[in-house]
Amino acid sequence: MKKYLCFCALLFAGNIIFAQENKRVIPINFSYFGETITHPGFEIGYENSFHKGFNFTVSIGTYVHQRNHVGLFINGGLNWRHTFPIGYSPEIGIGLGYLHKWEHGGSTYTVDDNGNVSTKPKYGQPSFMPSIKLGFFGWDLRKKTNIPIRINTDIIAFGQYPFNNYIMPQIALKVGATYYFELRQREDF
């Protein structure tokens, strides 16, 4: 019986010694997205770092331009970020996405060839959304503290195409934070 208990104890001790814990970090960004700075909205996104300061982002967001339209967008981007030892981390990037706008408030009318006026259904306006991001203020709190957060303030210049057969330039302010969720996985040899 003692041999059996010693064998089980050694087996258990070996499992503890050879067990390894891996950390996987999932960065999720939550932001205020203000189209033309003052029209409120929000954005939530995911980023994946892949090479020396470069990261790929995917996000979804919405905003409300009162008495004009409501916008919903899905965006992907390629960014470059440099983080200084003190935590300051400016960022630049380009993106391409899909923007769908619905008219906000009131009815929309159409006139046919005979001059008859009728109400037009609101299906919205689909368009491409190219963007340029200038992150002039970012602060990675992980550099000087154990807080897994990066704070960001970005100016987003984006376009809506087509808009009357042209591209309509717009600007947005994005203020938010990225939280780095840690998932721990235990691997046994």
Secondary structure, DSSP 8 states (H G I E B T S, - for coil): -HHHHHHHHHHHHHHHHHEEEEEEEEEEEEEEEEETTTB-EEEEEEEEEEETTEEEEEEEEEEEETTTEEEEEEEEEEEEE---TTSB--EEEEEEEEEEEEE-SS-EEEE-TTS-EEEE----EEEEEEEEEEEEEEEETTTTSS--EEEEEEEEEEEEEEETTEEEEEEEEEEEEEEEEEEEEEEE-
